[in-house]
Amino acid sequence: MILRWSFAADRICGRKGERGSQKVKCSPIVSGYSSKSCITSPSSTAVSKMIPLIGLMQVILFFFPFSGYGESLATTTDPFHQGRLLFLIQQGEHQQALKLYQDKFQASGQHDFELLHQMGLRILDFGFRQYDPECQLLALFGASVSAHEDVYYILEESLKNRHPQIQLVALGALAHFQNDKADQAMIRGLGSPTLEVRYEAARQLCKKKHPLAVSQAESLMYKTPHANAAIYPPLFAMVGDSHSTRVLKKLLNSPSQEVLLAVILSIAKYQRDDLLPQIRQQSSQLQFAQQEACAYTFGLLKDEESFSKLEKLTHSQYPTVVLAAHMALYQLGRQESIKSIEQTAQKGDLFAISALGTIPDHPNILLELIENPNLQIRLNALIALLEQNHPRALQFIEEVIIRDKKDLAFTVYQSPGHAFKAWKITSSASQLLKDDLKAYSEHMDLKGTLLEKISVLSPPQLIALANQIFSKQQNDLVPLVIELLEKLGTKEAIDCLKQHQQQFGAPLIRHYCNLALYRLQEPGPYAEQLRQWVKNQNQTQFIRFQPFTPWKLGESPYTLTPEETSKLLIETFETFAIQQDMMGIEALIEAIATGHAKNKYALAGLLLRATQ
């Protein structure tokens, strides 16, 4: 009979159980292997007399194992051994616990996945309960990537955290769960004292079209500063029930032009043709930005009743109103409007040039403009030609994708009614993109979109660009380019990866190529090189906790943005976990045991994923 060490420890420490006719319960072991309690009563006399002796022996062996016993410990899977490992983890002695597990693995040659699973759970729980916000954040990250219901409580409890950053990350993770429990947790998130957290909870509920979403979003809207009120119309438009429709109609009477534009464009985006009568009324207003948005909506919703109104708007004194009216008439079938749009584009109007990209089989004006000496005109003509899938654009794409001494940044600007957007070019990209996160995001989104388009139109062109990107070490584009080459999976793409897998002086590129070749299951030393690299990088901290600065509501969700090396490390460990690579799992265990102290919480989540 094996008695739990915790009961014996209680006896040694002088904490006696209850006497008399009452039963004495032993504390449950920390493992998940058994939840039953040892029970003794006055009738079990023999057992009662043995408890002090056996308990004392087990405690002595637990804290002072001699070599012979240690050897047997490494080769057995008895509950006492499991309990000891899990107790050490619960006490924060993670390195010691993992060393014992590694000894056991070396002796047996087999992984105990159930035990690894329990260890991963305990490490995550330990990190989540620390006061250090970085530990909490990494435990939350680990719980998110594990995709395991056993750690769901970490996501829920993180909504109560005093740090808004952690609450926002938890909301993003909970949004991936399609169940009532997750919805209820997000509803509780509406009680946060931070406006950004409440808005994110309302947004996620609206995306799910939860019955309480509209009432909660409306209530929050009235508590939000007027300057931020324009973020709410998209939430109501996406739900589409009777309550949200009443709110949208009410907002169409708002004195704020930004709110009005947000309502009109949201109606267009979510195809709310039931609100077209209200849009027709709005189009009679004198505000030209409002007229532009209304004309754009008539075209998108194919509103034939607005035909005469659109013809009148083509005579407006405001260029973007005329452009929106002609685009709407084209969408309603009037081909003559195309000529008017082309004439406007020929004059160098960037919004008209961008609009031509949505009109197929009309590349002639764009082919002229792509050779214009004005770089901004060339850029917008190139993007429009790519949108038309025209191969001529590929001849000029290098100018946009490849970084050179001009150091150019590409950012978006919108028309007054927000119906159109175009791209503008600014110099000193290095400084601008460093100081302006929104500008950096737009710049990278454009390059990413163009590369994805090229991968479909001309895979050889993508490979040629990939060679240049790698040679110039444009590290910000490396992850996306590797992903696109991996998706291609052709001999030429694989040859490109193999070539740069040995590129001198570019460790990030080498290891991303290693990772792609490993995932493609190409024969070679790629897995071993990855395992060696992660071992050398085990002191790199994955994610740092940043001070919270209120962002513009609705501008972008809160996301975790690890640095280049950290991102690659996480991807590598995640690949080991997904593929259940045995040696990769060993590297994962080693990193938890000896790597950066805070990383182990994120890695524990990957360990859970690997042992499912």
C-alpha positions in Angstrom: 0.0 0.0 0.0 1.4 3.4 -1.1 0.3 6.3 1.1 0.5 9.9 -0.2 3.6 11.8 1.0 1.4 14.8 1.7 -0.4 13.0 4.5 2.9 11.9 6.0 4.3 15.4 5.7 1.3 16.7 7.6 2.0 14.3 10.4 5.7 15.2 10.6 4.9 18.9 10.7 2.5 18.3 13.6 -0.7 19.0 11.6 -2.9 16.2 13.0 -6.0 14.9 11.5 -9.3 14.9 13.3 -9.8 12.1 15.9 -12.6 10.2 17.4 -15.3 8.9 15.1 -14.5 11.3 12.3 -12.6 10.3 9.3 -9.2 11.7 8.5 -8.7 12.8 4.8 -5.3 12.9 3.2 -4.5 15.9 0.9 -4.9 14.9 -2.8 -1.7 14.5 -4.7 -0.9 17.4 -7.0 -1.0 15.2 -10.1 -4.0 14.6 -12.2 -3.6 10.8 -12.1 -5.9 10.2 -9.1 -8.3 12.5 -7.3 -9.4 10.0 -4.6 -8.4 10.8 -1.0 -6.9 8.3 1.4 -9.3 7.7 4.3 -8.6 6.1 7.6 -10.8 5.5 10.6 -10.3 4.1 14.1 -11.2 0.6 12.8 -8.2 0.5 10.6 -5.8 0.0 13.4 -3.0 -1.8 11.6 -2.8 0.8 8.9 -2.9 3.6 11.4 0.1 2.2 13.2 2.0 1.9 9.9 1.4 5.5 8.8 4.1 7.2 10.7 6.8 4.8 9.6 5.9 4.6 5.9 5.2 8.3 5.8 8.5 9.1 7.3 10.4 6.9 4.9 8.7 8.4 1.9 9.4 12.0 3.0 13.0 11.2 3.6 13.3 9.5 0.2 11.5 12.4 -1.4 13.9 15.1 -0.1 17.1 13.0 0.3 17.0 10.3 -2.4 20.1 8.0 -2.4 21.7 6.9 -5.6 20.1 3.4 -5.8 16.6 4.8 -5.3 17.3 7.6 -7.8 18.1 5.0 -10.5 14.9 3.2 -10.0 13.0 6.5 -10.0 14.3 7.2 -13.5 12.9 4.0 -14.9 9.6 3.8 -13.2 6.2 5.4 -13.9 4.8 4.9 -10.4 2.4 7.5 -9.0 5.0 8.5 -6.4 7.5 9.5 -9.1 4.8 11.4 -11.0 3.6 13.1 -7.8 7.2 14.2 -7.0 7.7 15.8 -10.4 4.4 17.6 -10.3 5.0 18.8 -6.7 8.4 20.2 -7.8 6.7 22.1 -10.6 4.0 23.4 -8.2 6.8 24.7 -6.0 8.5 26.5 -8.9 11.4 24.0 -9.1 10.9 23.5 -12.8 14.4 22.8 -13.8 14.8 20.1 -11.2 11.5 18.5 -12.2 12.4 18.5 -15.9 15.9 17.1 -15.1 14.2 14.1 -13.3 11.9 13.6 -16.3 14.9 13.7 -18.7 16.7 11.1 -16.6 13.6 9.0 -16.8 13.4 9.4 -20.6 17.1 8.5 -21.0 16.6 5.3 -19.0 13.4 4.2 -20.7 13.8 5.7 -24.2 10.1 6.5 -24.3 8.2 9.7 -23.6 5.4 9.7 -21.1 3.0 12.0 -22.9 0.4 12.0 -20.2 3.0 13.1 -17.6 4.4 15.7 -20.0 0.8 17.0 -20.5 0.3 17.3 -16.7 3.7 19.1 -16.4 2.8 21.5 -19.1 -0.5 22.3 -17.3 1.2 22.9 -14.0 3.9 25.2 -15.5 1.3 27.3 -17.3 -0.7 27.5 -14.1 2.4 28.5 -12.1 3.2 31.3 -14.6 -0.3 32.6 -14.7 -0.3 33.0 -10.9 2.9 35.1 -10.8 2.7 38.8 -10.1 5.1 39.7 -12.9 2.9 40.8 -15.9 5.4 39.4 -18.4 5.0 36.0 -16.8 1.2 36.4 -16.9 1.4 37.5 -20.5 3.5 34.6 -21.6 1.3 32.1 -19.7 -1.7 33.6 -21.5 0.2 33.2 -24.8 1.0 29.6 -24.0 -2.7 28.9 -23.1 -3.7 30.4 -26.4 -1.4 28.4 -28.6 -2.1 25.2 -26.7 -5.7 25.2 -28.0 -6.5 23.0 -25.0 -9.7 23.2 -22.9 -7.8 22.3 -19.7 -6.2 25.8 -19.8 -9.4 27.7 -20.8 -9.7 29.0 -17.3 -6.5 31.1 -17.9 -8.2 32.9 -20.7 -11.2 33.6 -18.6 -9.3 34.7 -15.5 -7.1 36.9 -17.6 -10.1 39.2 -18.2 -9.9 40.1 -14.5 -6.2 41.1 -14.8 -5.4 44.7 -13.8 -3.4 45.2 -17.0 -5.4 46.2 -20.1 -2.9 44.6 -22.4 -3.5 41.2 -20.9 -7.3 41.7 -21.0 -7.1 42.5 -24.7 -5.0 39.5 -25.6 -7.4 37.3 -23.6 -10.4 38.7 -25.5 -8.6 38.0 -28.8 -8.0 34.4 -27.7 -11.5 33.8 -26.4 -13.0 35.1 -29.7 -11.7 31.9 -31.4 -14.0 29.7 -29.2 -17.5 29.1 -30.5 -19.3 28.3 -27.3 -21.6 29.9 -24.7 -18.8 29.8 -22.1 -16.5 32.0 -24.2 -19.4 34.4 -24.9 -20.2 34.8 -21.2 -16.6 35.5 -20.5 -16.6 38.3 -23.1 -19.7 39.7 -21.7 -17.9 39.9 -18.3 -15.1 41.8 -20.2 -17.6 44.6 -20.8 -17.2 45.4 -17.1 -13.6 46.4 -17.5 -12.7 49.9 -16.3 -10.7 50.4 -19.5 -12.7 51.7 -22.5 -10.5 49.9 -25.0 -11.2 46.6 -23.4 -14.9 47.2 -23.3 -15.0 48.2 -26.9 -13.0 45.1 -28.0 -15.5 42.9 -26.0 -18.4 44.6 -27.7 -16.8 44.2 -31.1 -16.2 40.5 -30.7 -19.7 39.9 -29.5 -21.1 41.8 -32.5 -18.9 39.7 -34.9 -20.6 36.7 -33.3 -24.0 38.4 -33.5 -24.6 37.6 -29.9 -28.2 38.5 -28.7 -26.8 41.0 -26.2 -24.2 42.5 -28.6 -26.2 45.5 -29.9 -27.6 46.7 -26.5 -24.1 46.4 -25.0 -22.4 48.3 -27.9 -25.1 51.0 -27.9 -24.7 51.5 -24.1 -21.0 51.7 -24.5 -21.3 54.2 -27.4 -23.1 56.7 -25.2 -20.2 56.6 -22.7 -17.5 57.0 -25.4 -16.1 60.5 -26.2 -17.7 62.0 -29.2 -14.4 62.1 -31.1 -14.5 58.2 -31.2 -18.1 57.7 -31.9 -17.5 56.8 -35.6 -16.1 53.4 -34.6 -19.5 52.1 -33.6 -21.6 52.1 -36.9 -19.7 49.1 -38.4 -20.6 47.1 -35.3 -24.3 47.7 -35.7 -24.2 47.2 -39.5 -22.5 43.8 -39.2 -25.2 42.5 -36.8 -28.2 43.3 -39.0 -31.1 42.7 -36.6 -34.0 45.1 -35.9 -32.4 46.7 -32.9 -29.1 47.5 -34.8 -31.2 48.9 -37.7 -33.0 51.3 -35.4 -29.6 52.5 -34.0 -28.2 53.0 -37.5 -31.3 55.0 -38.5 -30.8 57.2 -35.4 -27.1 57.7 -36.2 -28.0 59.0 -39.7 -29.2 62.1 -37.9 -26.0 62.6 -36.1 -24.5 66.1 -36.3 -21.0 64.6 -36.7 -19.9 64.2 -40.3 -17.5 61.4 -39.4 -20.3 59.4 -37.8 -22.5 59.9 -40.9 -19.8 58.8 -43.2 -19.1 55.7 -41.0 -22.9 54.8 -41.1 -23.2 55.2 -44.9 -20.0 53.3 -45.7 -20.9 50.5 -43.2 -24.3 50.1 -44.9 -22.4 49.7 -48.2 -19.8 47.3 -46.8 -22.3 45.0 -45.1 -24.8 45.1 -48.0 -27.6 46.6 -46.0 -29.9 47.4 -48.9 -32.8 47.6 -46.5 -31.5 51.1 -45.6 -31.3 52.5 -49.1 -34.3 54.8 -48.6 -32.4 56.6 -45.8 -29.2 56.8 -48.0 -31.2 58.4 -50.8 -32.4 61.1 -48.4 -28.8 61.7 -47.2 -27.6 62.1 -50.8 -29.7 65.3 -51.1 -27.5 67.0 -48.4 -25.1 69.7 -49.6 -22.0 68.2 -47.9 -19.8 66.9 -50.7 -18.1 64.2 -48.6 -21.5 62.9 -47.8 -22.6 62.9 -51.4 -19.5 61.0 -52.4 -20.2 58.3 -49.8 -23.8 58.0 -50.9 -22.9 57.7 -54.6 -20.4 55.0 -53.7 -23.1 53.1 -51.7 -25.6 53.3 -54.6 -23.1 51.7 -56.9 -22.1 49.0 -54.5 -25.7 48.1 -53.7 -26.8 48.3 -57.3 -29.6 50.8 -56.5 -31.3 51.5 -59.9 -33.7 53.9 -58.3 -30.8 56.3 -57.8 -29.8 56.5 -61.5 -31.2 60.0 -62.1 -29.7 61.2 -58.8 -26.3 59.8 -59.9 -26.5 61.6 -63.2 -27.0 64.9 -61.5 -24.0 64.2 -59.2 -21.7 63.8 -62.3 -22.0 67.5 -62.7 -20.8 68.3 -59.2 -18.0 70.8 -58.7 -16.2 68.3 -56.5 -14.0 65.8 -58.3 -14.4 62.9 -55.9 -18.2 63.2 -56.0 -18.1 63.1 -59.8 -15.8 60.1 -59.7 -18.1 58.3 -57.2 -21.1 59.0 -59.4 -19.4 57.7 -62.6 -18.2 54.6 -60.8 -21.8 53.9 -59.5 -23.2 54.4 -63.0 -20.6 52.0 -64.4 -21.6 49.4 -61.8 -25.3 50.0 -62.8 -24.3 49.1 -66.4 -23.6 52.5 -68.1 -20.3 51.8 -70.0 -20.0 55.5 -71.1 -18.9 56.4 -67.5 -15.7 54.4 -68.0 -14.4 57.1 -70.5 -15.0 59.8 -68.0 -13.1 57.9 -65.3 -10.2 57.3 -67.8 -10.1 61.0 -68.7 -9.8 62.0 -65.0 -7.1 59.4 -64.5 -5.2 60.7 -67.5 -4.9 64.1 -65.7 -3.1 62.4 -62.9 -6.0 62.0 -60.4 -4.7 59.3 -58.1 -8.2 58.3 -56.9 -9.4 57.8 -60.5 -6.2 55.8 -61.3 -6.9 53.5 -58.3 -10.6 53.2 -59.4 -9.5 51.9 -62.8 -8.1 48.9 -61.1 -11.6 47.6 -60.4 -12.6 47.9 -64.1 -11.4 44.8 -65.9 -10.3 44.8 -69.6 -9.5 48.6 -69.6 -5.7 48.7 -69.1 -4.7 51.2 -71.9 -4.7 54.4 -69.8 -2.9 52.6 -67.0 -0.3 51.3 -69.4 0.5 54.9 -70.4 0.6 56.1 -66.8 2.9 53.3 -65.6 5.7 55.1 -67.5 4.8 58.5 -66.2 7.8 60.4 -64.7 5.8 61.1 -61.5 6.6 58.3 -59.1 3.2 58.5 -57.3 1.3 58.2 -60.6 3.5 55.2 -61.5 2.9 53.5 -58.2 -0.9 53.8 -58.3 -1.0 52.8 -62.0 1.1 49.7 -61.2 -1.2 48.7 -58.3 -4.3 49.2 -60.5 -2.7 47.0 -63.3 -1.9 44.3 -60.8 -5.5 44.4 -59.6 -6.5 43.8 -63.2 -4.0 40.9 -63.3 -2.1 42.6 -66.2 1.4 41.1 -66.7 2.9 44.4 -67.7 2.9 45.5 -64.1 5.5 42.9 -63.3 8.1 44.8 -65.2 8.0 47.7 -62.7 7.3 45.8 -59.4 10.9 45.7 -58.3 10.9 49.5 -57.9 8.2 49.1 -55.1 9.3 45.9 -53.4 13.1 46.2 -53.3 14.6 48.7 -50.9 17.2 51.0 -52.3 19.0 54.3 -51.5 15.9 56.3 -52.1 14.5 55.0 -48.8 10.8 55.4 -49.8 7.7 54.7 -47.7 4.2 54.0 -49.1 1.2 55.1 -47.1 -2.5 55.4 -47.7 -4.6 58.5 -48.0 -8.3 58.7 -48.5 -10.8 60.9 -50.4 -13.0 63.3 -48.3 -15.9 60.8 -48.3 -13.6 57.8 -47.6 -15.0 56.1 -50.7 -11.6 56.0 -52.4 -8.0 55.5 -51.4 -4.7 56.0 -53.1 -1.0 55.6 -52.2 1.4 58.4 -51.6 5.2 58.2 -51.4 7.3 59.8 -48.8 11.0 59.8 -48.3 13.1 59.0 -45.2 11.2 55.7 -44.7 13.5 54.5 -42.0 12.6 57.4 -39.7 8.9 57.6 -40.6 8.2 53.9 -40.2 10.1 53.8 -37.0 8.0 56.6 -35.4 4.6 55.8 -36.9 3.3 52.3 -36.4 0.2 52.9 -38.6 2.4 54.0 -41.5 4.6 51.0 -41.0 1.6 48.7 -41.1 0.3 50.2 -44.3 3.7 50.1 -45.9 4.2 46.4 -45.1 0.6 45.5 -46.0 1.1 47.0 -49.5 4.3 45.0 -50.1 2.7 41.9 -48.7 -0.4 42.2 -51.0 1.8 42.8 -54.0 4.0 39.8 -53.3 0.9 37.6 -52.8 -0.5 38.8 -56.1 2.8 38.1 -57.9 3.0 34.6 -56.5 -0.3 33.9 -58.3 0.4 35.8 -61.6 4.1 34.8 -62.0 5.8 32.3 -59.7 9.1 32.7 -61.5 8.9 36.5 -60.8 8.3 35.8 -57.1 11.4 33.6 -57.0 13.5 36.3 -58.7 12.2 38.9 -56.2 12.9 36.4 -53.3 16.5 36.1 -54.4 16.9 39.9 -54.3 15.1 40.2 -51.0 17.3 37.6 -49.4 20.5 39.1 -50.9 19.6 42.6 -49.6 18.5 41.1 -46.3 15.2 42.8 -46.2 14.3 41.0 -43.0 10.9 42.5 -42.6 9.7 40.7 -45.8 11.6 37.4 -45.1 8.8 35.6 -43.2 6.2 36.3 -45.9 8.5 35.4 -48.8 9.4 32.1 -47.1 5.7 31.3 -46.6 4.9 32.0 -50.2 7.9 29.9 -51.5 6.8 27.1 -49.2 3.2 27.3 -50.6 4.6 27.1 -54.1 6.6 24.0 -53.3 7.9 23.8 -56.8 11.5 22.5 -57.6 12.5 26.1 -58.3 11.1 27.4 -55.0 12.8 24.6 -53.1 16.1 25.3 -54.9 15.8 29.0 -53.9 15.3 27.9 -50.3 18.3 25.6 -50.4 20.5 28.2 -51.9 19.8 30.8 -49.2 19.8 28.2 -46.4 23.6 28.5 -46.7 23.7 32.3 -47.1 26.7 33.8 -45.3 26.1 36.6 -42.8 22.3 36.2 -42.8 21.3 33.9 -39.9 17.7 34.9 -39.9 17.3 34.0 -43.6 19.3 30.8 -43.1 17.1 29.6 -40.3 13.8 30.6 -42.0 14.9 28.6 -45.0 15.8 25.7 -42.7 12.3 25.8 -41.2 10.6 25.9 -44.6 12.7 22.9 -45.9 12.0 21.0 -42.7 8.2 21.6 -43.0 8.4 20.6 -46.7 10.1 17.3 -45.5 13.0 17.8 -47.8 15.9 15.4 -47.0 18.8 17.1 -45.3 20.2 18.3 -42.0 17.5 20.9 -41.6 15.8 19.5 -38.5 19.1 19.0 -36.7 20.2 22.5 -37.5 17.0 23.9 -36.3 17.3 22.0 -33.0 20.9 23.2 -32.6 19.8 26.8 -33.3 17.0 26.9 -30.8 19.4 25.5 -28.2 21.8 28.3 -28.9 18.9 30.9 -28.6 17.4 29.6 -25.4 18.1 32.9 -23.5 16.2 35.0 -26.0 13.0 36.3 -24.4 10.0 35.8 -26.6 7.6 38.6 -25.8 8.2 41.7 -23.7 5.4 43.4 -21.7 5.0 46.9 -23.0 3.5 49.8 -21.1 -0.1 50.5 -22.1 -0.8 53.6 -24.1 -4.4 54.1 -25.2 -4.8 53.6 -28.9 -7.3 55.1 -31.2 -10.4 53.0 -30.7 -11.2 50.7 -33.6 -7.9 51.4 -35.3 -6.4 47.9 -34.8 -6.8 45.0 -32.4 -4.1 44.5 -29.7 -1.7 41.9 -30.9 1.6 40.3 -29.7 4.5 41.4 -31.8 7.6 39.5 -30.9 10.9 40.6 -32.4 12.4 38.8 -35.5 14.4 36.2 -33.7 11.6 35.5 -31.2 9.0 35.1 -33.9 11.2 32.5 -35.7 11.8 30.7 -32.4 8.1 30.5 -31.7 7.4 29.3 -35.2 10.1 26.6 -34.9 8.9 25.3 -31.6 5.3 25.4 -32.9 6.4 23.3 -35.9 8.0 20.8 -33.6 4.8 20.6 -31.6 2.5 20.3 -34.6 4.6 17.6 -36.3 5.2 15.9 -32.9 8.9 15.6 -33.8 10.4 13.4 -31.0 13.7 15.2 -31.0 12.0 18.5 -31.4 10.0 17.7 -28.3 13.2 17.0 -26.5 14.5 20.4 -27.6 11.3 21.9 -26.3 11.7 20.2 -22.9 15.4 21.4 -22.8 14.3 24.9 -23.6 11.8 24.9 -20.8 14.4 23.5 -18.4 17.4 25.7 -19.2 16.2 28.6 -21.4 15.0 32.1 -20.5 13.0 31.8 -17.3 9.9 33.5 -18.7 9.8 31.7 -22.0 8.9 28.4 -20.3 5.3 29.5 -19.8 4.8 30.1 -23.6 6.7 26.8 -24.3 4.5 24.9 -21.9 1.6 25.8 -24.1 3.4 24.3 -27.1 4.3 21.3 -25.0 0.6 20.7 -24.4 -0.1 21.0 -28.1 2.7 18.5 -28.8 1.3 15.9 -26.4 -2.4 16.1 -27.4 
